Every structure is written in C-alpha cells, then in structure tokens.
Amino acid sequence: MGVIGWIVVGLIVGALAKLIMPGKDPGGIIVTCIIGIVGGLLGGWISSALFGVDTGSFFDLRTWVIALIGSLVLLGIYRLVVGRRSRTHA
C-alpha cells in the first residue's frame, strides 16, 4: 500500500484513536488527525521494516490494526509530552 493509502487510513484511524482514548487533547481534532496520519505511517514503516510484517492492502484488517496501534502510541506520547509541558507553565 502506498503513502496516499496510509494517509487515508491514518485520518480514519486518528478519529478511532480519539474514540478509544477519550479525554481532552491539547491540539483538538486537527492535531489528532495529523497524529493519526503520522501514527499510521510510522506503524506501517515499523511493522514492515523492523518486524518484517507485511501490511497488506487497503482493505486488509492487519493494515488497520497496525495503523491504529501506531496512532494510539503516538497519541499517548503526545498527551504525555504536551500535558507535562502545559502543567509546568501554568
């Protein structure tokens, strides 16, 4: 699957990650979608490059799970970093 496919999957998975990890995000829905895109791309790259797992096609469940895991991890890291920064400045 190409980069454009991962971007589309990332947009959808970013919204799903927000539903799975409810709470206040410092950046809103736009930042969450961007995190979804980057998380999807990162998850796809890590799974294929480091673990040798083929990501499959656009409609393959494995592709969506990999992108969702990447988005959840990135969203969690983002909340930790930005949440810690906002507490120290407030």
C-alpha angles and dihedrals in degrees: 000000000000133000093265090056091050090050092053091046089047093054092053094041091049089061090046091050089053090053092048093046103040121186140088114315116202093222105040129223096318093058090043090055091048089050088050092053094047091043091051092049092045093047091050093048095046094047094051101034103039105024101028093231113151109229096210128207131322094270095045114114090220090062093053094046092050091049092046093051091048091049094047092050093048093045090051092050091047092052092049095049099040094038091053091047094051092049093053094050096044 
